[in-house]
Amino acid sequence: MASLLYVCVRPETGAADAEHASFRRALGVDVVDRLDLLHDTLTPAHLSRYRGVVVGGSPFNVTDPVPSPAQRRVEADLETIARAAIDGTVAAFFTCYSIGVLTRMLGGEVVTTTPEPASAAVIEVTADGTGDPVFGPSGPALTVFTAHKESAAATPPGAVLLATNTVCPVQAYRVGTRLYAAQFHPEPTPRDFADRMTFYRTTGYFDPEQFDAVQQQVLSASVTEGAALLRRFAQSFA
């Protein structure tokens, strides 16, 4: 039985399948089970059966003015996972959209004033991050893939800021000792991220007329430390 669970929150099956494969490779674990929150039901057994949970990205946004019923269910399940990680039942690594869900749950503010297009971005590990077992070894800076329309306005109450940059000040934080949240995508290789772009060509993460140029920039980027973060997460908790 796998000790890690990949939680899918992407409606696009092809993108979700590829993301699952990316997480499995980055975590360095042959078997990573999958739970699709858009089609499956989160149960208490999911949180007791696995030692670690990783949450993928999504085109959903916490700031969407009228969330669909499906999005509301997803967000409720993500909050359940977050509370379990805070309580120490499981370790969890939230990414992309889910950091917004967690920020709001903690009483923080999610804004649309610090977006980042689909690109490789340099982020800096904070002083607190240098002592963290997952982020510390990557310091003082690392390059990761970003693509988001919203982000936390500030580190939410009860969280410790682990990584930042000038464009999006809240790149990653930790709550307690077992819950991590990253605004960026730690799991994809350049090839993975370039392929993922095809599913979101017209969804506002980059100028669709510049698709080929942006994709070539992604493919030429040197990005390896995101996967290293996930591997250390797996080694520490799973």
Backbone as JSON, one array per atom type, in Angstrom:
{
  "sequence": "MASLLYVCVRPETGAADAEHASFRRALGVDVVDRLDLLHDTLTPAHLSRYRGVVVGGSPFNVTDPVPSPAQRRVEADLETIARAAIDGTVAAFFTCYSIGVLTRMLGGEVVTTTPEPASAAVIEVTADGTGDPVFGPSGPALTVFTAHKESAAATPPGAVLLATNTVCPVQAYRVGTRLYAAQFHPEPTPRDFADRMTFYRTTGYFDPEQFDAVQQQVLSASVTEGAALLRRFAQSFA",
  "N": [[0.84, -1.2, 0.0], [0.48, 2.25, -0.77], [2.15, 4.96, 0.86], [1.71, 7.56, 0.44], [-0.58, 10.04, -0.7], [-1.95, 11.44, -3.56], [-3.85, 14.24, -4.1], [-6.26, 15.21, -6.27], [-7.41, 18.11, -7.87], [-8.11, 19.05, -10.3], [-10.2, 19.69, -13.06], [-9.64, 18.86, -15.67], [-8.99, 15.93, -17.22], [-6.72, 14.91, -18.64], [-4.68, 16.72, -17.9], [-4.69, 16.27, -15.16], [-3.93, 13.56, -14.99], [-1.31, 13.72, -15.96], [-0.2, 15.42, -14.05], [-0.35, 13.83, -11.75], [1.53, 11.86, -12.45], [3.79, 13.5, -12.51], [4.04, 14.28, -9.81], [4.5, 11.78, -8.66], [7.0, 11.09, -9.74], [8.57, 13.26, -8.81], [8.39, 13.01, -6.02], [9.77, 10.71, -5.64], [8.78, 8.2, -5.2], [7.5, 5.03, -5.97], [4.78, 4.24, -5.94], [2.03, 6.22, -5.66], [-0.96, 6.85, -4.4], [-4.2, 7.97, -5.63], [-6.67, 10.46, -5.21], [-9.49, 11.85, -6.44], [-10.99, 14.76, -5.98], [-13.06, 15.94, -7.33], [-14.67, 13.95, -8.18], [-14.67, 11.86, -6.38], [-15.21, 10.91, -2.93], [-13.96, 12.37, -0.02], [-12.92, 10.67, 2.83], [-12.75, 9.81, 6.36], [-11.03, 7.66, 6.46], [-9.16, 8.1, 4.45], [-7.47, 9.93, 5.6], [-6.36, 8.59, 7.69], [-5.16, 6.44, 6.59], [-2.95, 7.16, 5.11], [0.38, 8.51, 5.32], [1.3, 10.84, 4.27], [0.08, 13.62, 2.32], [-0.29, 15.09, -0.84], [-1.31, 17.95, -2.58], [-2.53, 18.85, -5.67], [-2.56, 21.33, -8.37], [-5.03, 23.69, -9.72], [-7.48, 25.13, -11.95], [-9.36, 26.54, -10.58], [-10.21, 29.34, -8.47], [-9.94, 30.9, -5.33], [-10.94, 33.43, -5.11], [-12.95, 33.52, -6.98], [-16.03, 34.9, -7.98], [-18.54, 33.57, -7.96], [-18.48, 30.62, -6.93], [-18.69, 27.28, -8.18], [-20.91, 24.53, -7.27], [-19.33, 22.21, -7.22], [-16.74, 23.24, -6.83], [-17.07, 24.34, -4.28], [-17.43, 22.02, -2.75], [-14.94, 20.82, -3.1], [-13.28, 22.7, -1.82], [-14.19, 22.53, 0.81], [-13.4, 19.91, 1.43], [-10.62, 20.18, 1.18], [-10.11, 21.89, 3.31], [-10.71, 20.16, 5.39], [-8.62, 18.31, 5.12], [-6.49, 20.02, 5.68], [-6.99, 20.7, 8.37], [-6.62, 18.23, 9.56], [-3.9, 17.88, 9.12], [-2.86, 19.99, 10.62], [-3.63, 19.11, 13.12], [-1.98, 16.97, 13.35], [-2.59, 14.47, 12.36], [-1.95, 13.71, 9.79], [0.6, 14.4, 7.35], [0.85, 17.16, 5.12], [1.15, 18.67, 1.88], [0.3, 21.43, 0.33], [-0.41, 22.95, -2.84], [-0.35, 25.66, -5.24], [-3.58, 26.58, -6.14], [-4.69, 25.54, -3.74], [-3.29, 26.72, -1.63], [-4.52, 29.13, -1.38], [-7.04, 28.38, -0.42], [-6.29, 27.39, 2.09], [-5.12, 29.72, 3.21], [-7.33, 31.45, 3.43], [-8.87, 29.9, 5.21], [-7.34, 30.09, 7.5], [-7.77, 32.66, 8.22], [-6.57, 34.61, 6.74], [-6.01, 36.93, 3.98], [-6.88, 36.65, 0.58], [-5.75, 37.78, -2.5], [-5.85, 39.43, -5.75], [-3.79, 40.87, -6.72], [-1.12, 40.25, -7.01], [-0.25, 38.51, -9.22], [1.38, 35.85, -11.08], [2.7, 35.01, -14.21], [2.72, 32.06, -16.34], [5.73, 30.7, -15.91], [9.28, 30.38, -15.15], [10.38, 31.16, -11.99], [12.41, 32.91, -9.64], [12.72, 32.28, -6.24], [13.17, 33.27, -2.84], [14.52, 31.8, 0.06], [13.42, 32.25, 3.33], [14.64, 33.55, 6.53], [13.47, 31.98, 8.55], [12.84, 29.85, 6.93], [15.31, 28.72, 6.36], [15.9, 27.09, 8.47], [14.09, 25.08, 8.22], [13.21, 21.67, 7.66], [12.41, 20.85, 5.11], [12.53, 23.07, 3.29], [14.93, 24.35, 3.98], [17.45, 23.09, 3.04], [17.43, 23.92, 0.39], [18.04, 26.57, 0.22], [20.03, 29.59, -0.47], [18.22, 30.5, -2.39], [15.94, 29.46, -4.97], [14.77, 28.12, -8.11], [11.58, 27.91, -9.46], [8.46, 26.75, -10.94], [5.83, 28.93, -11.77], [2.39, 29.96, -11.94], [-0.25, 31.68, -11.58], [-3.25, 33.43, -10.55], [-4.07, 34.58, -8.24], [-3.16, 35.2, -4.79], [-1.82, 34.95, -1.42], [-2.26, 37.83, 0.58], [-0.65, 38.43, 2.69], [1.42, 36.65, 5.05], [-0.6, 34.28, 6.59], [-2.41, 34.25, 9.79], [-0.82, 32.37, 12.32], [0.9, 31.0, 10.66], [4.19, 30.28, 9.28], [6.39, 32.04, 7.36], [8.14, 30.73, 4.64], [9.27, 31.05, 2.1], [9.81, 33.57, -0.41], [9.33, 36.24, -2.86], [9.88, 39.23, -4.83], [7.75, 39.76, -6.52], [5.57, 38.14, -5.77], [4.96, 38.06, -2.59], [4.28, 36.03, -0.7], [5.29, 33.03, -1.05], [5.6, 30.51, 0.03], [4.62, 28.76, 2.97], [4.55, 27.39, 6.33], [2.46, 25.58, 8.55], [2.3, 24.8, 11.85], [4.05, 21.77, 12.25], [3.63, 19.98, 10.24], [2.21, 20.76, 8.01], [2.47, 22.1, 4.9], [2.47, 24.76, 2.52], [2.5, 25.93, -0.76], [2.7, 28.51, -3.16], [3.64, 28.14, -5.68], [4.39, 25.66, -8.27], [5.75, 22.74, -7.39], [6.28, 20.26, -8.5], [6.57, 19.76, -11.41], [8.71, 18.93, -14.19], [10.59, 20.88, -16.63], [9.64, 19.92, -19.15], [7.23, 18.69, -18.36], [5.78, 20.92, -17.43], [5.64, 22.52, -19.71], [4.08, 20.88, -21.35], [1.73, 20.86, -19.84], [0.83, 23.42, -20.23], [-0.61, 23.34, -22.61], [-3.18, 22.59, -21.98], [-4.21, 24.83, -20.85], [-4.25, 26.99, -22.53], [-5.87, 29.17, -23.22], [-6.72, 30.34, -20.86], [-5.81, 32.46, -19.37], [-3.28, 32.47, -18.14], [-1.11, 33.12, -19.57], [-0.25, 34.98, -22.53], [-2.09, 33.85, -25.18], [-1.31, 34.17, -27.82], [1.37, 34.22, -27.63], [2.15, 31.7, -27.12], [4.01, 29.72, -28.16], [6.49, 30.99, -27.75], [6.51, 31.38, -24.95], [6.38, 28.74, -24.11], [8.83, 27.77, -25.05], [10.57, 29.24, -23.44], [9.96, 28.11, -20.98], [10.8, 25.46, -21.42], [13.52, 25.82, -21.63], [14.33, 26.48, -19.12], [16.1, 26.0, -16.03], [15.14, 23.97, -13.69], [14.98, 22.33, -10.79], [14.86, 22.17, -8.03], [12.3, 22.24, -6.97], [11.26, 19.66, -7.13], [13.08, 18.5, -5.39], [12.26, 19.59, -2.95], [9.81, 18.26, -2.58], [10.71, 15.64, -2.45], [12.18, 15.67, -0.09], [10.09, 16.22, 1.65], [8.64, 13.81, 1.41], [10.55, 12.0, 2.39], [10.77, 12.9, 5.0], [8.24, 12.56, 6.12], [6.85, 10.39, 5.08]],
  "CA": [[0.0, 0.0, 0.0], [1.22, 3.5, -0.82], [2.1, 5.77, 2.07], [1.43, 8.92, 0.01], [-1.81, 10.22, -1.47], [-2.07, 12.63, -4.41], [-5.23, 14.74, -4.15], [-6.47, 15.9, -7.54], [-8.48, 19.11, -7.91], [-8.17, 19.55, -11.68], [-11.28, 19.12, -13.86], [-9.14, 18.34, -16.94], [-8.45, 14.6, -16.94], [-5.37, 14.78, -19.17], [-3.77, 17.49, -17.05], [-4.63, 15.6, -13.87], [-3.13, 12.35, -15.14], [0.09, 14.13, -16.08], [0.23, 15.96, -12.76], [-0.13, 12.68, -10.88], [2.82, 11.29, -12.83], [4.83, 14.44, -12.1], [4.22, 14.16, -8.37], [5.11, 10.48, -8.35], [8.41, 11.19, -10.08], [9.24, 14.22, -7.93], [8.43, 12.48, -4.66], [10.71, 9.6, -5.59], [8.05, 7.03, -4.69], [6.92, 4.32, -7.11], [3.33, 4.19, -5.86], [1.35, 7.32, -4.98], [-2.38, 6.69, -4.68], [-4.86, 9.18, -6.15], [-8.04, 10.76, -4.84], [-9.99, 12.95, -7.26], [-12.05, 15.38, -5.19], [-14.17, 16.33, -8.18], [-15.51, 12.79, -8.46], [-14.64, 10.93, -5.26], [-15.54, 11.48, -1.63], [-12.96, 12.29, 1.03], [-13.43, 9.99, 4.02], [-11.75, 9.75, 7.44], [-10.05, 6.62, 6.17], [-8.09, 8.67, 3.63], [-6.56, 10.68, 6.45], [-5.7, 7.67, 8.61], [-4.48, 5.4, 5.82], [-1.72, 7.66, 4.5], [1.24, 9.34, 6.17], [1.48, 12.14, 3.62], [-0.85, 14.01, 1.26], [0.12, 16.21, -1.69], [-2.46, 18.5, -3.28], [-2.12, 19.46, -6.93], [-3.1, 22.63, -8.74], [-6.38, 23.74, -10.28], [-7.87, 26.43, -12.52], [-10.24, 27.23, -9.63], [-9.65, 30.43, -7.68], [-10.69, 31.22, -4.13], [-11.59, 34.73, -5.33], [-14.04, 33.44, -7.95], [-17.21, 35.53, -7.36], [-19.64, 32.62, -7.77], [-17.93, 29.27, -7.07], [-19.64, 26.22, -8.51], [-21.08, 23.56, -6.18], [-18.17, 21.31, -7.2], [-15.64, 23.95, -6.2], [-17.36, 24.45, -2.85], [-17.16, 20.72, -2.14], [-13.49, 20.66, -3.1], [-12.69, 23.56, -0.8], [-14.53, 21.96, 2.11], [-12.53, 18.74, 1.65], [-9.26, 20.66, 1.4], [-10.05, 22.4, 4.68], [-10.67, 18.98, 6.26], [-7.24, 17.8, 5.06], [-5.64, 20.99, 6.37], [-7.19, 20.57, 9.82], [-6.0, 16.97, 9.97], [-2.45, 18.1, 9.15], [-2.58, 20.85, 11.77], [-3.81, 18.27, 14.31], [-0.93, 15.96, 13.38], [-3.07, 13.19, 11.87], [-1.29, 13.42, 8.53], [1.4, 15.5, 6.82], [0.27, 17.59, 3.84], [1.84, 19.69, 1.09], [-0.65, 22.08, -0.57], [0.24, 23.74, -3.88], [-1.15, 26.45, -6.17], [-4.9, 27.02, -5.69], [-5.02, 25.13, -2.38], [-2.73, 27.64, -0.64], [-5.55, 30.14, -1.17], [-8.05, 27.78, 0.46], [-5.71, 27.36, 3.43], [-4.96, 31.09, 3.68], [-8.65, 31.92, 3.85], [-9.28, 29.14, 6.4], [-6.57, 30.59, 8.64], [-8.15, 34.04, 8.5], [-5.8, 35.52, 5.92], [-6.67, 37.53, 2.82], [-6.43, 36.23, -0.74], [-5.91, 38.93, -3.39], [-5.5, 39.21, -7.15], [-2.86, 41.97, -7.07], [0.26, 39.77, -7.17], [-0.24, 37.3, -10.05], [2.6, 35.5, -11.81], [2.36, 34.25, -15.4], [3.39, 30.78, -16.5], [7.15, 31.01, -16.08], [10.2, 29.97, -14.1], [10.62, 32.31, -11.12], [13.36, 32.73, -8.54], [12.19, 32.61, -4.93], [14.19, 33.3, -1.79], [14.18, 31.13, 1.32], [13.49, 33.21, 4.43], [15.44, 33.14, 7.68], [12.77, 30.84, 9.14], [12.91, 28.75, 6.0], [16.62, 28.07, 6.37], [15.89, 26.07, 9.5], [13.04, 24.11, 7.96], [13.81, 20.46, 7.07], [12.04, 20.7, 3.7], [13.0, 24.2, 2.51], [16.27, 24.8, 4.35], [18.54, 22.65, 2.17], [17.36, 24.54, -0.94], [18.39, 27.97, 0.31], [19.18, 30.74, -0.14], [17.23, 30.78, -3.44], [15.69, 28.36, -5.88], [13.93, 28.45, -9.25], [10.4, 27.04, -9.52], [7.47, 27.17, -11.93], [4.66, 29.62, -11.24], [1.28, 30.29, -12.84], [-1.41, 31.88, -10.7], [-3.94, 34.71, -10.66], [-4.33, 35.08, -6.9], [-2.18, 34.76, -3.8], [-2.05, 35.51, -0.09], [-1.79, 39.21, 0.72], [0.4, 38.38, 3.72], [1.43, 35.36, 5.75], [-1.8, 34.24, 7.43], [-2.19, 34.01, 11.22], [-0.42, 31.02, 12.71], [1.81, 30.4, 9.68], [5.58, 30.73, 9.24], [6.8, 32.25, 5.97], [9.34, 29.96, 4.3], [9.87, 31.49, 0.84], [9.21, 34.81, -0.89], [10.04, 37.02, -3.87], [9.35, 40.6, -4.89], [6.49, 39.79, -7.27], [4.54, 37.49, -4.93], [5.69, 37.94, -1.32], [4.0, 34.78, 0.02], [5.51, 31.91, -1.95], [5.41, 29.25, 0.76], [4.63, 28.85, 4.42], [4.28, 26.16, 7.09], [1.58, 25.71, 9.71], [2.73, 23.72, 12.73], [5.23, 21.06, 11.74], [3.27, 18.95, 9.26], [1.4, 21.32, 6.93], [3.2, 23.02, 4.03], [1.68, 25.33, 1.43], [3.32, 26.65, -1.74], [1.97, 29.15, -4.25], [4.22, 27.67, -6.93], [4.24, 24.24, -8.61], [7.06, 22.14, -7.15], [6.42, 18.9, -9.04], [6.83, 19.5, -12.83], [9.93, 19.23, -14.92], [10.26, 21.8, -17.72], [8.8, 19.25, -20.14], [5.9, 18.53, -17.77], [5.1, 22.21, -17.35], [5.36, 22.93, -21.08], [2.95, 20.08, -21.82], [0.55, 21.29, -19.1], [0.37, 24.68, -20.81], [-1.54, 23.11, -23.71], [-4.53, 22.48, -21.44], [-4.63, 26.13, -20.32], [-3.78, 27.96, -23.53], [-6.74, 30.35, -23.3], [-7.32, 30.55, -19.54], [-5.32, 33.68, -18.73], [-2.0, 32.35, -17.45], [-0.13, 33.7, -20.49], [-0.85, 35.46, -23.77], [-2.15, 32.7, -26.08], [-0.6, 34.44, -29.06], [2.78, 34.03, -27.35], [2.26, 30.34, -26.58], [5.26, 29.05, -28.54], [7.63, 31.66, -27.1], [6.48, 31.08, -23.52], [6.71, 27.33, -23.94], [10.27, 27.61, -25.24], [11.22, 29.75, -22.23], [9.77, 27.08, -19.96], [11.64, 24.3, -21.74], [14.94, 26.16, -21.46], [14.59, 26.81, -17.72], [16.74, 25.01, -15.17], [14.28, 23.87, -12.51], [15.13, 21.01, -10.16], [14.72, 22.2, -6.57], [10.92, 21.96, -6.57], [11.19, 18.21, -6.88], [13.87, 18.21, -4.19], [11.4, 19.91, -1.82], [8.84, 17.18, -2.4], [11.42, 14.43, -2.03], [12.47, 15.8, 1.34], [8.8, 16.06, 2.33], [8.34, 12.38, 1.45], [11.52, 11.34, 3.27], [10.54, 13.33, 6.37], [6.93, 12.23, 6.68], [6.2, 9.2, 4.52]],
  "C": [[0.87, 1.24, 0.0], [1.1, 4.24, 0.5], [1.77, 7.22, 1.76], [0.17, 8.95, -0.85], [-1.72, 11.53, -2.25], [-3.54, 13.01, -4.49], [-5.37, 15.62, -5.38], [-7.62, 16.88, -7.43], [-8.57, 19.76, -9.28], [-9.35, 18.91, -12.42], [-10.8, 18.44, -15.15], [-8.42, 17.01, -16.71], [-7.01, 14.44, -17.42], [-4.35, 15.5, -18.32], [-3.61, 16.82, -15.69], [-3.77, 14.34, -13.93], [-1.64, 12.69, -15.2], [0.63, 14.67, -14.77], [0.5, 14.84, -11.77], [1.23, 12.04, -11.16], [3.97, 12.19, -12.4], [5.1, 14.35, -10.6], [4.9, 12.84, -8.01], [6.61, 10.51, -8.62], [9.15, 12.1, -9.1], [9.38, 13.7, -6.51], [9.42, 11.33, -4.52], [10.1, 8.33, -5.04], [7.35, 6.35, -5.86], [5.4, 4.37, -7.12], [2.83, 5.38, -5.04], [-0.13, 7.2, -5.35], [-3.01, 8.03, -5.05], [-6.29, 9.28, -5.64], [-8.47, 11.99, -5.62], [-11.18, 13.57, -6.55], [-13.23, 15.86, -6.02], [-15.14, 15.18, -8.44], [-15.61, 11.81, -7.29], [-14.9, 11.66, -3.94], [-14.38, 11.29, -0.65], [-13.59, 11.66, 2.26], [-12.37, 10.04, 5.12], [-10.67, 8.71, 7.18], [-8.89, 7.14, 5.33], [-7.04, 9.35, 4.5], [-5.86, 9.8, 7.47], [-4.86, 6.63, 7.87], [-3.12, 5.84, 5.31], [-0.93, 8.52, 5.47], [1.43, 10.73, 5.59], [0.5, 12.35, 2.49], [-0.24, 15.16, 0.48], [-1.08, 16.65, -2.5], [-1.98, 19.22, -4.53], [-2.8, 20.79, -7.19], [-4.48, 22.53, -9.35], [-6.61, 25.09, -10.95], [-8.88, 27.16, -11.64], [-9.48, 28.36, -8.94], [-10.54, 30.7, -6.49], [-11.48, 32.51, -4.31], [-12.67, 34.69, -6.4], [-15.32, 33.97, -7.32], [-18.35, 34.57, -7.09], [-19.08, 31.2, -7.96], [-19.03, 28.26, -7.38], [-19.82, 25.31, -7.3], [-19.89, 22.6, -6.08], [-16.98, 21.97, -6.51], [-15.85, 24.08, -4.69], [-17.08, 23.14, -2.12], [-15.66, 20.48, -2.04], [-12.87, 21.46, -1.96], [-13.01, 23.06, 0.61], [-13.65, 20.76, 2.42], [-11.09, 19.16, 1.9], [-9.1, 21.22, 2.82], [-10.01, 21.23, 5.68], [-9.27, 18.38, 6.29], [-6.31, 18.72, 5.85], [-5.77, 20.84, 7.89], [-6.56, 19.29, 10.35], [-4.48, 17.12, 10.05], [-2.06, 18.98, 10.33], [-2.68, 20.05, 13.06], [-2.75, 17.18, 14.42], [-1.36, 14.6, 12.9], [-2.32, 12.75, 10.63], [-0.39, 14.6, 8.2], [0.84, 15.88, 5.46], [1.11, 18.69, 3.21], [0.84, 20.22, 0.08], [0.12, 22.9, -1.61], [-0.81, 24.56, -4.64], [-2.46, 26.9, -5.53], [-5.16, 26.71, -4.21], [-4.37, 26.0, -1.31], [-3.73, 28.78, -0.38], [-6.65, 29.64, -0.25], [-7.54, 27.79, 1.9], [-5.57, 28.76, 4.01], [-6.28, 31.65, 4.19], [-9.11, 31.21, 5.12], [-8.59, 29.66, 7.66], [-6.91, 32.03, 9.01], [-7.35, 35.06, 7.73], [-6.61, 36.02, 4.73], [-6.04, 37.03, 1.53], [-6.76, 37.35, -1.73], [-5.5, 38.56, -4.81], [-4.48, 40.25, -7.64], [-1.42, 41.51, -7.28], [0.31, 38.49, -8.0], [1.14, 37.06, -10.64], [2.2, 34.67, -13.03], [3.07, 32.9, -15.4], [4.86, 31.03, -16.84], [7.96, 30.35, -14.99], [10.57, 31.21, -13.29], [11.61, 31.95, -10.02], [12.68, 33.14, -7.25], [13.3, 32.49, -3.9], [13.68, 32.6, -0.54], [14.39, 32.12, 2.46], [14.4, 32.69, 5.54], [14.8, 31.95, 8.39], [12.86, 29.62, 8.24], [14.24, 28.01, 6.03], [16.71, 26.99, 7.44], [14.84, 25.0, 9.31], [13.63, 22.88, 7.27], [13.5, 20.26, 5.6], [12.65, 21.81, 2.85], [14.45, 24.58, 2.78], [17.38, 24.37, 3.42], [18.54, 23.28, 0.79], [17.84, 25.98, -0.95], [19.76, 28.28, -0.27], [18.12, 31.09, -1.19], [17.08, 29.56, -4.32], [14.75, 28.83, -6.99], [12.81, 27.42, -9.35], [9.46, 27.55, -10.6], [6.27, 27.8, -11.23], [3.64, 29.84, -12.34], [0.05, 30.45, -11.97], [-1.96, 33.29, -10.88], [-4.2, 35.34, -9.31], [-3.26, 34.56, -5.95], [-2.53, 35.38, -2.46], [-1.49, 36.92, -0.03], [-0.64, 39.3, 1.71], [0.37, 36.98, 4.33], [0.25, 35.29, 6.7], [-1.48, 33.96, 8.9], [-1.84, 32.55, 11.49], [0.55, 30.34, 11.78], [3.2, 31.03, 9.76], [6.0, 30.85, 7.79], [8.12, 31.55, 5.7], [10.04, 30.47, 3.04], [9.09, 32.69, 0.3], [9.91, 35.26, -2.17], [9.35, 38.36, -4.01], [8.01, 40.66, -5.6], [5.34, 39.26, -6.42], [5.17, 37.19, -3.58], [5.44, 36.65, -0.54], [4.1, 33.62, -0.96], [5.31, 30.57, -1.26], [5.41, 29.54, 2.25], [4.33, 27.48, 5.04], [3.36, 26.49, 8.25], [1.88, 24.53, 10.63], [3.98, 23.07, 12.17], [4.92, 20.12, 10.58], [2.42, 19.46, 8.1], [2.2, 22.37, 6.18], [2.25, 23.52, 2.94], [2.58, 26.16, 0.54], [2.44, 27.25, -2.81], [2.42, 28.59, -5.6], [3.92, 26.17, -7.13], [5.58, 23.55, -8.42], [7.33, 20.87, -7.96], [6.86, 18.8, -10.5], [8.27, 19.74, -13.25], [9.59, 20.28, -15.97], [9.37, 21.17, -18.79], [7.37, 19.08, -19.63], [5.12, 19.85, -17.83], [4.74, 22.72, -18.74], [4.16, 22.17, -21.64], [1.65, 20.52, -21.14], [-0.03, 22.58, -19.69], [-0.67, 24.47, -21.91], [-2.98, 23.01, -23.23], [-5.1, 23.84, -21.02], [-4.23, 27.28, -21.24], [-4.6, 29.25, -23.5], [-7.37, 30.7, -21.95], [-6.67, 31.68, -18.74], [-4.01, 33.59, -17.99], [-0.84, 32.87, -18.31], [-0.89, 34.15, -21.73], [-0.9, 34.29, -24.76], [-1.43, 32.92, -27.39], [0.91, 34.25, -28.9], [3.06, 32.61, -26.85], [3.62, 29.7, -26.9], [6.46, 29.66, -27.84], [7.67, 31.34, -25.61], [6.86, 29.62, -23.28], [8.2, 27.09, -24.11], [11.05, 28.14, -24.03], [11.11, 28.74, -21.1], [10.71, 25.91, -20.19], [13.12, 24.57, -21.51], [15.31, 26.46, -20.02], [15.27, 25.65, -17.0], [15.99, 24.97, -13.85], [14.39, 22.45, -11.96], [14.78, 21.01, -8.68], [13.29, 21.98, -6.1], [10.75, 20.49, -6.24], [11.97, 17.83, -5.63], [13.08, 18.52, -2.92], [10.45, 18.75, -1.54], [9.52, 15.89, -1.95], [11.77, 14.49, -0.55], [11.2, 15.7, 2.17], [8.47, 14.57, 2.48], [9.27, 11.66, 2.42], [11.25, 11.69, 4.74], [9.27, 12.75, 6.96], [6.34, 10.92, 6.17], [7.17, 8.04, 4.32]]
}
